[in-house]
Amino acid sequence: MDNNAGNPDIGGGGFDLMSWYMEIPIVSRVYFTLAFATTAACALDFISPFSLYYSAQLIIKGQVWRLLTTYLFFGMFSVDFLFHMYFLVRYCRLLEEGEFHGKISHFLMFIAFGIACMTAVAPFVEVHFLGSSLVFMMIYVWGRRNEDIRMSFLGLFPFTAPYLPWVMLGFSVLLGNPAMIDIIGICVGHLYFFLRFVYPVIADVRSWRWKRPLDPPRLLTWLCGDIIHEHLD
C-alpha cells in the first residue's frame, strides 16, 4: 500500500530477525514489544482480553491498568493482527526516525497527547480497544508531514501520503470493520498536527504569549537526553 522505505534488509545474507528488532528505535521497540507480548499472553491464557479493555466504570473501581492495556491489545494472532503490527512498527518507526529524530521527549509527548485525547473520548463511544486509533494517529501525522511522497493502493490507485489514512479507512470499512476506531485516530491526529505545527506559526505571527502548547517539559527533555529546541524545525 505504500513505498518501500524502512523495510528490513533481506538481501543475500538472509533476514536477521534480531538485527531488525534491535534496529527499531527505542520507543517504537518498546511499544511493539508490549503489544506483541500482550497478545502472546492472551493466546497462552496467562491473561484474558476481558481484563484489558477500556471501561470507565471498572477504572473508577480501581482497575487503572485498563488506561494503558486498551492501547496494547490488537486482537489474537491472526492476519489482522499481523497487519496491525506492520503498520504500528512501520509508522511509529518512521516518525521516531524522521519527524522526531533526536527528540524522544517530543515523541513521548505525541504519544501521551494521543492517549489522553482518546481516553477522554472513549466513554462517549462504543470503543473498547484503542490501539488501532493510536496507530491511525501516527499514520495521519506522518502523512501530513510527508505530503510529497507518492503511494499506491494495491498498485492500482496512486495517491499522496496525506490520503493514506483515508484510503486505509475506506478499505477497512469495505471489509466490514467499524469506522469509529479509525476516525478517532484521524481526528486526534489532526488536532495534534494543528497544535504542534499550525498553531505555533499563528501564535508567532500574532505575538501570542503561549506559542507551543505541546512542547515537552524541560525535565522530560533532560531525562530523555534531547537537545532543547527553541524553535520548530
Accessible surface in RSA format (square Angstrom, percent):
REM  Atomic radii and reference values for relative SASA: ProtOr
REM  Chains: A
REM  Algorithm: Lee & Richards
REM  Probe-radius: 1.40
REM  Slices: 20
REM RES _ NUM      All-atoms   Total-Side   Main-Chain    Non-polar    All polar
REM                ABS   REL    ABS   REL    ABS   REL    ABS   REL    ABS   REL
RES MET A   1    67.76  35.1  25.55  16.9  42.21 100.5  27.01  23.0  40.75  54.0
RES ASP A   2    28.86  20.2   6.00   6.0  22.86  54.1   1.84   4.3  27.02  26.9
RES ASN A   3    48.24  33.3  36.39  35.2  11.85  28.5  30.76  74.0  17.48  16.9
RES ASN A   4   120.43  83.0 109.68 106.0  10.75  25.9  27.98  67.3  92.45  89.4
RES ALA A   5    53.90  49.6  40.01  61.7  13.89  31.6  51.13  72.0   2.77   7.3
RES GLY A   6    44.65  55.1   0.00   N/A  44.65  55.1  21.21  58.2  23.44  52.5
RES ASN A   7    74.97  51.7  51.53  49.8  23.43  56.4  20.51  49.4  54.46  52.6
RES PRO A   8    50.72  37.0  36.35  33.1  14.37  52.2  43.53  35.9   7.19  44.7
RES ASP A   9   123.34  86.4 100.35  99.9  22.99  54.4  45.74 107.6  77.60  77.4
RES ILE A  10   123.52  70.3 101.96  76.0  21.55  51.9 102.11  73.5  21.41  58.1
RES GLY A  11    41.47  51.1   0.00   N/A  41.47  51.1  33.69  92.5   7.78  17.4
RES GLY A  12    95.23 117.4   0.00   N/A  95.23 117.4  48.11 132.0  47.11 105.5
RES GLY A  13    86.49 106.7   0.00   N/A  86.49 106.7  43.58 119.6  42.90  96.1
RES GLY A  14    43.70  53.9   0.00   N/A  43.70  53.9  33.48  91.9  10.22  22.9
RES PHE A  15    97.15  48.6  64.66  40.0  32.49  84.5  65.07  39.5  32.08  91.8
RES ASP A  16    79.56  55.7  69.98  69.7   9.58  22.6  31.14  73.3  48.42  48.3
RES LEU A  17   113.80  63.4 110.10  78.8   3.71   9.3 110.10  77.3   3.71  10.0
RES MET A  18   125.02  64.7 122.71  81.2   2.32   5.5 115.21  97.9   9.82  13.0
RES SER A  19    48.61  41.1  41.84  55.8   6.77  15.6  24.83  52.9  23.78  33.3
RES TRP A  20    44.72  17.9  42.50  20.6   2.21   5.2  39.71  21.2   5.01   8.1
RES TYR A  21    56.58  26.4  56.58  32.2   0.00   0.0  40.57  30.5  16.01  19.7
RES MET A  22   106.53  55.2  90.77  60.1  15.76  37.5  79.88  67.9  26.65  35.3
RES GLU A  23   109.23  62.7  90.83  68.7  18.40  43.8  38.86  75.2  70.36  57.4
RES ILE A  24     1.04   0.6   0.09   0.1   0.95   2.3   0.09   0.1   0.95   2.6
RES PRO A  25    25.47  18.6  14.18  12.9  11.29  41.1  25.47  21.0   0.00   0.0
RES ILE A  26    83.01  47.2  79.57  59.3   3.44   8.3  79.57  57.3   3.44   9.3
RES VAL A  27    18.36  12.1  15.86  14.4   2.50   6.0  17.72  15.4   0.64   1.7
RES SER A  28     0.03   0.0   0.03   0.0   0.00   0.0   0.03   0.1   0.00   0.0
RES ARG A  29    40.83  17.1  40.83  20.8   0.00   0.0   0.88   1.2  39.96  24.2
RES VAL A  30    72.76  47.9  70.23  63.6   2.53   6.1  72.76  63.2   0.00   0.0
RES TYR A  31    19.62   9.2  17.75  10.1   1.88   4.9  19.45  14.6   0.17   0.2
RES PHE A  32    26.19  13.1  26.19  16.2   0.00   0.0  26.19  15.9   0.00   0.0
RES THR A  33    52.95  37.7  50.37  51.1   2.58   6.2  52.14  70.0   0.81   1.2
RES LEU A  34    86.21  48.0  85.63  61.3   0.59   1.5  85.64  60.1   0.58   1.6
RES ALA A  35     0.00   0.0   0.00   0.0   0.00   0.0   0.00   0.0   0.00   0.0
RES PHE A  36    88.31  44.2  88.31  54.7   0.00   0.0  88.31  53.5   0.00   0.0
RES ALA A  37    50.72  46.6  43.05  66.4   7.67  17.4  47.28  66.6   3.44   9.1
RES THR A  38    15.92  11.3  11.98  12.1   3.95   9.4   5.41   7.3  10.51  15.9
RES THR A  39     0.00   0.0   0.00   0.0   0.00   0.0   0.00   0.0   0.00   0.0
RES ALA A  40    26.14  24.0  25.76  39.7   0.38   0.9  26.14  36.8   0.00   0.0
RES ALA A  41    21.18  19.5  19.07  29.4   2.11   4.8  20.79  29.3   0.39   1.0
RES CYS A  42     3.62   2.7   0.00   0.0   3.62   8.5   0.00   0.0   3.62   3.9
RES ALA A  43    43.43  39.9  16.98  26.2  26.45  60.2  18.35  25.8  25.08  66.4
RES LEU A  44   115.47  64.3  96.78  69.2  18.69  47.0 101.07  71.0  14.40  38.8
RES ASP A  45   126.61  88.7  99.60  99.1  27.02  63.9  28.52  67.1  98.09  97.8
RES PHE A  46   152.06  76.1 120.72  74.8  31.34  81.5 124.63  75.6  27.43  78.5
RES ILE A  47    68.77  39.1  57.02  42.5  11.75  28.3  66.43  47.8   2.34   6.3
RES SER A  48    49.76  42.1  43.38  57.9   6.38  14.7  39.68  84.5  10.08  14.1
RES PRO A  49    40.12  29.2  39.53  36.0   0.59   2.1  39.78  32.8   0.33   2.1
RES PHE A  50   158.63  79.4 153.79  95.3   4.83  12.6 154.80  93.9   3.82  10.9
RES SER A  51    37.44  31.6  35.95  48.0   1.49   3.4  32.21  68.6   5.23   7.3
RES LEU A  52     8.19   4.6   8.19   5.9   0.00   0.0   8.19   5.8   0.00   0.0
RES TYR A  53    56.47  26.4  56.47  32.1   0.00   0.0  23.28  17.5  33.20  40.9
RES TYR A  54    17.19   8.0  14.52   8.3   2.67   6.9   5.55   4.2  11.64  14.3
RES SER A  55    20.81  17.6  15.12  20.2   5.69  13.1   8.51  18.1  12.30  17.2
RES ALA A  56    34.74  31.9  28.74  44.4   6.00  13.7  30.32  42.7   4.42  11.7
RES GLN A  57   135.86  76.0 133.00  97.2   2.86   6.8  37.84  80.5  98.02  74.3
RES LEU A  58    42.94  23.9  42.94  30.7   0.00   0.0  42.94  30.2   0.00   0.0
RES ILE A  59    23.44  13.3  19.92  14.8   3.52   8.5  19.92  14.3   3.52   9.6
RES ILE A  60   146.45  83.3 116.17  86.5  30.28  73.0 123.12  88.7  23.33  63.3
RES LYS A  61   160.80  78.4 121.24  74.4  39.56  94.2  79.42  71.5  81.38  86.7
RES GLY A  62    45.16  55.7   0.00   N/A  45.16  55.7  29.13  80.0  16.03  35.9
RES GLN A  63    49.59  27.7  49.59  36.2   0.00   0.0   8.37  17.8  41.21  31.3
RES VAL A  64    91.03  59.9  87.03  78.8   4.00   9.6  87.03  75.6   4.00  10.8
RES TRP A  65   121.23  48.6 113.12  54.8   8.11  19.0 117.75  62.8   3.47   5.6
RES ARG A  66    10.82   4.5  10.82   5.5   0.00   0.0   0.00   0.0  10.82   6.6
RES LEU A  67    63.28  35.2  63.15  45.2   0.13   0.3  63.25  44.4   0.03   0.1
RES LEU A  68   110.68  61.6 109.91  78.6   0.77   1.9 109.91  77.2   0.77   2.1
RES THR A  69    20.99  14.9  20.99  21.3   0.00   0.0  20.99  28.2   0.00   0.0
RES THR A  70     0.04   0.0   0.04   0.0   0.00   0.0   0.04   0.0   0.00   0.0
RES TYR A  71     3.97   1.9   3.97   2.3   0.00   0.0   3.97   3.0   0.00   0.0
RES LEU A  72    28.14  15.7  28.14  20.1   0.00   0.0  28.14  19.8   0.00   0.0
RES PHE A  73    15.89   7.9  13.45   8.3   2.44   6.3  13.45   8.2   2.44   7.0
RES PHE A  74    14.96   7.5   2.05   1.3  12.91  33.6  10.90   6.6   4.06  11.6
RES GLY A  75    25.95  32.0   0.00   N/A  25.95  32.0  23.79  65.3   2.16   4.8
RES MET A  76    83.18  43.1  77.01  51.0   6.17  14.7  76.16  64.7   7.02   9.3
RES PHE A  77    95.47  47.8  71.12  44.1  24.35  63.4  71.52  43.4  23.95  68.6
RES SER A  78    56.91  48.1  40.19  53.6  16.72  38.5  47.30 100.7   9.61  13.5
RES VAL A  79   104.49  68.8 100.95  91.4   3.53   8.5 100.95  87.7   3.53   9.6
RES ASP A  80    78.76  55.2  73.78  73.4   4.98  11.8  31.93  75.2  46.83  46.7
RES PHE A  81     0.75   0.4   0.54   0.3   0.21   0.6   0.54   0.3   0.21   0.6
RES LEU A  82   112.74  62.8 107.97  77.2   4.77  12.0 108.39  76.1   4.34  11.7
RES PHE A  83   117.83  58.9 115.96  71.8   1.87   4.9 117.40  71.2   0.43   1.2
RES HIS A  84    42.94  23.5  41.43  28.8   1.51   3.9  29.44  30.3  13.50  15.7
RES MET A  85    11.24   5.8  10.78   7.1   0.46   1.1  11.10   9.4   0.14   0.2
RES TYR A  86    94.95  44.3  86.39  49.2   8.56  22.3  82.88  62.3  12.07  14.9
RES PHE A  87    22.52  11.3  22.37  13.9   0.15   0.4  22.37  13.6   0.15   0.4
RES LEU A  88     0.13   0.1   0.00   0.0   0.13   0.3   0.13   0.1   0.00   0.0
RES VAL A  89    12.40   8.2  12.24  11.1   0.17   0.4  12.40  10.8   0.00   0.0
RES ARG A  90    14.36   6.0   7.39   3.8   6.97  16.6  12.21  16.7   2.15   1.3
RES TYR A  91     0.13   0.1   0.13   0.1   0.00   0.0   0.13   0.1   0.00   0.0
RES CYS A  92     0.01   0.0   0.00   0.0   0.01   0.0   0.00   0.0   0.01   0.0
RES ARG A  93    31.51  13.2  31.51  16.1   0.00   0.0   5.51   7.5  26.00  15.8
RES LEU A  94    31.49  17.5  27.13  19.4   4.37  11.0  27.21  19.1   4.28  11.5
RES LEU A  95     0.64   0.4   0.52   0.4   0.12   0.3   0.64   0.5   0.00   0.0
RES GLU A  96    10.83   6.2   7.27   5.5   3.56   8.5   5.30  10.2   5.53   4.5
RES GLU A  97    76.45  43.9  58.92  44.6  17.53  41.7  28.01  54.2  48.43  39.5
RES GLY A  98    45.76  56.4   0.00   N/A  45.76  56.4  32.49  89.2  13.27  29.7
RES GLU A  99    34.73  19.9  19.47  14.7  15.27  36.4  10.42  20.2  24.31  19.8
RES PHE A 100     1.41   0.7   0.41   0.3   1.00   2.6   0.41   0.2   1.00   2.9
RES HIS A 101   132.93  72.6 121.08  84.2  11.85  30.3  82.05  84.6  50.88  59.2
RES GLY A 102    45.79  56.5   0.00   N/A  45.79  56.5  34.23  93.9  11.56  25.9
RES LYS A 103     7.92   3.9   7.92   4.9   0.00   0.0   4.80   4.3   3.12   3.3
RES ILE A 104    49.62  28.2  49.62  37.0   0.00   0.0  49.62  35.7   0.00   0.0
RES SER A 105     0.00   0.0   0.00   0.0   0.00   0.0   0.00   0.0   0.00   0.0
RES HIS A 106    14.88   8.1  14.07   9.8   0.80   2.1   6.36   6.6   8.51   9.9
RES PHE A 107     0.00   0.0   0.00   0.0   0.00   0.0   0.00   0.0   0.00   0.0
RES LEU A 108    63.97  35.6  60.38  43.2   3.59   9.0  60.88  42.8   3.09   8.3
RES MET A 109    43.64  22.6  42.43  28.1   1.21   2.9  28.19  24.0  15.45  20.5
RES PHE A 110     0.00   0.0   0.00   0.0   0.00   0.0   0.00   0.0   0.00   0.0
RES ILE A 111    22.88  13.0  22.88  17.0   0.00   0.0  22.88  16.5   0.00   0.0
RES ALA A 112    53.36  49.1  45.11  69.6   8.25  18.8  50.30  70.8   3.06   8.1
RES PHE A 113    31.72  15.9  25.25  15.6   6.47  16.8  30.99  18.8   0.73   2.1
RES GLY A 114     0.00   0.0   0.00   N/A   0.00   0.0   0.00   0.0   0.00   0.0
RES ILE A 115    38.18  21.7  38.18  28.4   0.00   0.0  38.18  27.5   0.00   0.0
RES ALA A 116    62.67  57.6  48.73  75.2  13.93  31.7  57.30  80.7   5.37  14.2
RES CYS A 117    26.91  20.4  21.35  23.8   5.56  13.1  10.30  26.1  16.62  17.9
RES MET A 118     0.02   0.0   0.00   0.0   0.02   0.0   0.00   0.0   0.02   0.0
RES THR A 119    24.89  17.7  23.65  24.0   1.24   2.9  22.82  30.6   2.07   3.1
RES ALA A 120    64.03  58.9  46.92  72.4  17.10  38.9  58.50  82.4   5.52  14.6
RES VAL A 121    56.75  37.3  55.38  50.1   1.37   3.3  56.75  49.3   0.00   0.0
RES ALA A 122     2.52   2.3   0.00   0.0   2.52   5.7   0.00   0.0   2.52   6.7
RES PRO A 123    70.53  51.4  33.08  30.2  37.44 136.1  40.28  33.3  30.25 188.0
RES PHE A 124   171.11  85.6 136.40  84.5  34.71  90.3 143.68  87.1  27.43  78.5
RES VAL A 125    37.07  24.4  21.27  19.3  15.80  38.1  28.62  24.9   8.44  22.9
RES GLU A 126   162.52  93.3 134.51 101.8  28.01  66.7  66.20 128.0  96.32  78.6
RES VAL A 127     6.43   4.2   1.12   1.0   5.31  12.8   2.99   2.6   3.44   9.3
RES HIS A 128    94.63  51.7  90.65  63.0   3.99  10.2  68.77  70.9  25.86  30.1
RES PHE A 129    54.13  27.1  50.30  31.2   3.84  10.0  50.30  30.5   3.84  11.0
RES LEU A 130     0.00   0.0   0.00   0.0   0.00   0.0   0.00   0.0   0.00   0.0
RES GLY A 131     0.84   1.0   0.00   N/A   0.84   1.0   0.18   0.5   0.65   1.5
RES SER A 132    19.07  16.1  16.93  22.6   2.14   4.9  11.48  24.4   7.59  10.6
RES SER A 133     0.00   0.0   0.00   0.0   0.00   0.0   0.00   0.0   0.00   0.0
RES LEU A 134     1.88   1.0   1.88   1.3   0.00   0.0   1.88   1.3   0.00   0.0
RES VAL A 135     4.12   2.7   4.12   3.7   0.00   0.0   4.12   3.6   0.00   0.0
RES PHE A 136    12.19   6.1  12.19   7.6   0.00   0.0  12.19   7.4   0.00   0.0
RES MET A 137     0.00   0.0   0.00   0.0   0.00   0.0   0.00   0.0   0.00   0.0
RES MET A 138     0.25   0.1   0.25   0.2   0.00   0.0   0.03   0.0   0.22   0.3
RES ILE A 139     0.00   0.0   0.00   0.0   0.00   0.0   0.00   0.0   0.00   0.0
RES TYR A 140    12.20   5.7  11.28   6.4   0.92   2.4   4.03   3.0   8.17  10.1
RES VAL A 141     0.00   0.0   0.00   0.0   0.00   0.0   0.00   0.0   0.00   0.0
RES TRP A 142    12.92   5.2  12.92   6.3   0.00   0.0   6.12   3.3   6.81  11.0
RES GLY A 143     0.04   0.1   0.00   N/A   0.04   0.1   0.04   0.1   0.00   0.0
RES ARG A 144    62.81  26.4  57.81  29.5   4.99  11.9   9.05  12.4  53.76  32.6
RES ARG A 145    85.72  36.0  56.64  28.9  29.08  69.2   7.74  10.6  77.98  47.3
RES ASN A 146    44.68  30.8  37.61  36.3   7.07  17.0   7.24  17.4  37.43  36.2
RES GLU A 147    93.07  53.4  82.97  62.8  10.10  24.0  22.43  43.4  70.64  57.7
RES ASP A 148   135.35  94.8 114.68 114.1  20.67  48.9  38.86  91.5  96.49  96.2
RES ILE A 149    51.62  29.4  46.74  34.8   4.88  11.8  51.62  37.2   0.00   0.0
RES ARG A 150   156.44  65.7 139.32  71.0  17.13  40.8  66.01  90.2  90.44  54.8
RES MET A 151     9.22   4.8   0.00   0.0   9.22  22.0   6.55   5.6   2.68   3.5
RES SER A 152    40.95  34.6  38.90  51.9   2.04   4.7  16.14  34.4  24.80  34.8
RES PHE A 153    26.87  13.4  26.87  16.6   0.00   0.0  26.87  16.3   0.00   0.0
RES LEU A 154   122.66  68.3  92.83  66.4  29.83  75.0 105.56  74.1  17.10  46.0
RES GLY A 155    64.89  80.0   0.00   N/A  64.89  80.0  28.47  78.1  36.41  81.6
RES LEU A 156   123.31  68.7  98.68  70.6  24.63  61.9 101.21  71.1  22.10  59.5
RES PHE A 157   127.77  63.9 127.72  79.1   0.05   0.1 127.77  77.5   0.00   0.0
RES PRO A 158    91.71  66.8  72.12  65.7  19.59  71.2  72.12  59.5  19.59 121.8
RES PHE A 159    23.55  11.8  15.14   9.4   8.41  21.9  23.55  14.3   0.00   0.0
RES THR A 160    34.36  24.4  33.49  33.9   0.88   2.1  25.50  34.3   8.86  13.4
RES ALA A 161     0.00   0.0   0.00   0.0   0.00   0.0   0.00   0.0   0.00   0.0
RES PRO A 162    26.04  19.0  22.03  20.1   4.01  14.6  22.37  18.5   3.67  22.8
RES TYR A 163   133.00  62.1 133.00  75.7   0.00   0.0  84.36  63.4  48.63  60.0
RES LEU A 164     0.13   0.1   0.13   0.1   0.00   0.0   0.13   0.1   0.00   0.0
RES PRO A 165     0.21   0.2   0.21   0.2   0.00   0.0   0.21   0.2   0.00   0.0
RES TRP A 166   126.66  50.8 117.86  57.0   8.80  20.7 104.15  55.5  22.51  36.5
RES VAL A 167    39.40  25.9  30.30  27.4   9.10  21.9  37.38  32.5   2.02   5.5
RES MET A 168    18.52   9.6  15.41  10.2   3.11   7.4  16.10  13.7   2.42   3.2
RES LEU A 169    19.30  10.7  19.30  13.8   0.00   0.0  19.30  13.6   0.00   0.0
RES GLY A 170    32.80  40.5   0.00   N/A  32.80  40.5  31.86  87.4   0.94   2.1
RES PHE A 171    74.97  37.5  71.93  44.6   3.03   7.9  72.84  44.2   2.13   6.1
RES SER A 172    18.24  15.4  17.02  22.7   1.22   2.8  12.76  27.2   5.48   7.7
RES VAL A 173    72.10  47.4  63.53  57.5   8.57  20.7  63.53  55.2   8.57  23.2
RES LEU A 174   152.73  85.1 120.17  86.0  32.56  81.8 123.15  86.5  29.58  79.6
RES LEU A 175   115.84  64.5  83.64  59.8  32.20  80.9  88.18  61.9  27.67  74.5
RES GLY A 176    65.66  81.0   0.00   N/A  65.66  81.0  34.32  94.2  31.34  70.2
RES ASN A 177    64.11  44.2  58.05  56.1   6.06  14.6   9.80  23.6  54.31  52.5
RES PRO A 178    92.21  67.2  77.26  70.4  14.95  54.4  88.85  73.4   3.36  20.9
RES ALA A 179    31.72  29.2  24.95  38.5   6.78  15.4  25.27  35.6   6.46  17.1
RES MET A 180    88.28  45.7  85.15  56.4   3.13   7.4  78.59  66.8   9.68  12.8
RES ILE A 181    41.97  23.9  41.97  31.3   0.00   0.0  41.97  30.2   0.00   0.0
RES ASP A 182     8.29   5.8   8.29   8.2   0.00   0.0   0.12   0.3   8.17   8.1
RES ILE A 183    65.00  37.0  64.91  48.4   0.09   0.2  65.00  46.8   0.00   0.0
RES ILE A 184     9.52   5.4   6.64   4.9   2.88   7.0   9.52   6.9   0.00   0.0
RES GLY A 185     0.00   0.0   0.00   N/A   0.00   0.0   0.00   0.0   0.00   0.0
RES ILE A 186     5.73   3.3   5.73   4.3   0.00   0.0   5.73   4.1   0.00   0.0
RES CYS A 187    74.26  56.2  65.16  72.7   9.09  21.4  27.39  69.4  46.87  50.5
RES VAL A 188     9.29   6.1   8.17   7.4   1.12   2.7   9.29   8.1   0.00   0.0
RES GLY A 189     0.00   0.0   0.00   N/A   0.00   0.0   0.00   0.0   0.00   0.0
RES HIS A 190    92.95  50.8  92.95  64.6   0.00   0.0  64.97  67.0  27.98  32.6
RES LEU A 191    79.16  44.1  77.30  55.3   1.86   4.7  79.05  55.5   0.11   0.3
RES TYR A 192     2.64   1.2   2.64   1.5   0.00   0.0   0.59   0.4   2.05   2.5
RES PHE A 193    17.80   8.9  17.80  11.0   0.00   0.0  17.80  10.8   0.00   0.0
RES PHE A 194    77.55  38.8  77.55  48.0   0.00   0.0  77.55  47.0   0.00   0.0
RES LEU A 195    40.04  22.3  39.68  28.4   0.36   0.9  39.68  27.9   0.36   1.0
RES ARG A 196    10.01   4.2   8.58   4.4   1.42   3.4   3.41   4.7   6.60   4.0
RES PHE A 197    23.05  11.5  12.68   7.9  10.37  27.0  13.11   8.0   9.93  28.4
RES VAL A 198    52.00  34.2  49.84  45.1   2.16   5.2  51.96  45.1   0.04   0.1
RES TYR A 199    35.49  16.6  35.49  20.2   0.00   0.0  25.21  18.9  10.28  12.7
RES PRO A 200     4.02   2.9   2.39   2.2   1.63   5.9   2.67   2.2   1.35   8.4
RES VAL A 201    87.93  57.9  84.49  76.5   3.44   8.3  87.82  76.3   0.11   0.3
RES ILE A 202    57.95  33.0  54.89  40.9   3.06   7.4  57.95  41.7   0.00   0.0
RES ALA A 203     0.00   0.0   0.00   0.0   0.00   0.0   0.00   0.0   0.00   0.0
RES ASP A 204    78.79  55.2  67.93  67.6  10.86  25.7   6.20  14.6  72.58  72.4
RES VAL A 205   118.48  78.0  89.70  81.2  28.78  69.3  97.10  84.4  21.38  58.0
RES ARG A 206   154.75  65.0 130.85  66.7  23.90  56.9  33.77  46.2 120.98  73.3
RES SER A 207    91.79  77.6  66.99  89.4  24.79  57.1  35.29  75.2  56.50  79.1
RES TRP A 208    99.52  39.9  95.55  46.2   3.97   9.3  79.03  42.1  20.49  33.2
RES ARG A 209   238.94 100.3 208.04 106.0  30.91  73.6  85.98 117.5 152.97  92.7
RES TRP A 210   173.32  69.6 169.09  81.8   4.23   9.9 151.53  80.8  21.79  35.4
RES LYS A 211    63.94  31.2  61.11  37.5   2.83   6.7  23.18  20.9  40.76  43.4
RES ARG A 212    67.45  28.3  53.06  27.1  14.39  34.3  15.55  21.3  51.90  31.5
RES PRO A 213    27.63  20.1   7.17   6.5  20.46  74.4   7.94   6.6  19.69 122.4
RES LEU A 214    16.61   9.2  13.94  10.0   2.67   6.7  13.94   9.8   2.67   7.2
RES ASP A 215    48.96  34.3  35.17  35.0  13.79  32.6  17.55  41.3  31.41  31.3
RES PRO A 216    14.28  10.4   3.10   2.8  11.18  40.6   3.10   2.6  11.18  69.5
RES PRO A 217    79.25  57.8  66.77  60.9  12.48  45.4  79.11  65.3   0.14   0.9
RES ARG A 218   146.28  61.4 138.39  70.5   7.89  18.8  67.87  92.8  78.41  47.5
RES LEU A 219   118.41  65.9 110.23  78.9   8.18  20.6 114.62  80.5   3.80  10.2
RES LEU A 220    45.60  25.4  44.08  31.5   1.52   3.8  44.78  31.4   0.82   2.2
RES THR A 221     8.40   6.0   8.40   8.5   0.00   0.0   3.54   4.8   4.86   7.3
RES TRP A 222   180.96  72.6 167.23  80.9  13.74  32.3 142.71  76.1  38.26  62.1
RES LEU A 223   115.85  64.5  82.27  58.9  33.57  84.4  85.08  59.8  30.77  82.8
RES CYS A 224    32.04  24.2   8.10   9.0  23.93  56.2   9.40  23.8  22.63  24.4
RES GLY A 225    65.49  80.8   0.00   N/A  65.49  80.8  33.94  93.1  31.55  70.7
RES ASP A 226    20.40  14.3   3.93   3.9  16.47  38.9   2.25   5.3  18.15  18.1
RES ILE A 227   134.01  76.3 127.24  94.8   6.77  16.3 132.27  95.3   1.74   4.7
RES ILE A 228    77.71  44.2  60.20  44.9  17.51  42.2  61.07  44.0  16.64  45.2
RES HIS A 229    66.93  36.6  46.82  32.5  20.11  51.4  36.80  37.9  30.13  35.1
RES GLU A 230   104.33  59.9  89.99  68.1  14.34  34.1  47.60  92.1  56.73  46.3
RES HIS A 231   136.26  74.5 125.75  87.4  10.51  26.9  92.29  95.1  43.96  51.2
RES LEU A 232    46.21  25.7  24.29  17.4  21.91  55.1  26.45  18.6  19.76  53.2
RES ASP A 233   122.69  85.9  62.73  62.4  59.95 141.8  61.74 145.3  60.94  60.8
END  Absolute sums over single chains surface
CHAIN  1 A    12898.8      10479.1       2419.7       8977.5       3921.3
END  Absolute sums over all chains
TOTAL         12898.8      10479.1       2419.7       8977.5       3921.3
